[in-house]
């Protein structure tokens, strides 16, 4: 039976909104003041819409799509319950796939983190079950298989090394620096180097750290911790700075510290 699969790409031009405890440390142009929401039409938010029909064959068929990245005019689509990454070109033609699901030495049990490294043309995935980082080239050929001594949450490329983003739950790491801070700098072999950003929500549950991170075109990383009002920028040489602070001018109340802890 033939199945038609479509991808719709929407480019949005709006920001998320919160208040900052770093207001006094940032210039006025770094404070984003949020007012009560206005009525908006979808046309006010969407910059462009494009619909691409993906090729359908025995290898390209997929289900349970959960994430997608674009690199070098290719679509990388995480599907099949976090076990397969399908690769298509910009015209929807099926190219290849990453399908190393299993218990072998070069296989992953489940893809818990999935990013593209545009500076080095790599696909970076992590498996928290087998405690490994895998790197693939843009066509899906495995380049690296790195065994870790900790459970990776969200792994990001950082030059030729990596960053682990962690926002809870607590009690995962034996290393106190990793346990109590959001940003874990790793070397190219996956070994812990240093950490940054004190976790201020000690009982927080991890609300999928991957949704709180973004990588700019020049490779800089933006990160907003769970329940935080500050967006941080991670620069080269392990420098982490508060970049933007969200100021609540709306009619909505923010969570108190005790409510955050709950």
Secondary structure, DSSP 8 states (H G I E B T S, - for coil): ----EEEEEEEE--------S-GGGS-GGGEEEE-S-----HHHHEEEEEEEEE--STTT------EEEEETTEEEEEETTTTEEEEEETT--EEEEE--BSSSTT-BS---EEEEETTTTEEEEEETTTTEEEEEETTS-EEEEEE-SS--SEEEEETTEEEEE----SS--SSHHHHHEEEEEE-TTS-EEEEEEE-S-TT-----GGGGEEE-TTS-EEE--TT-SEEEEEEGGGEEEEEEEEEE-SSS----HHHHH-
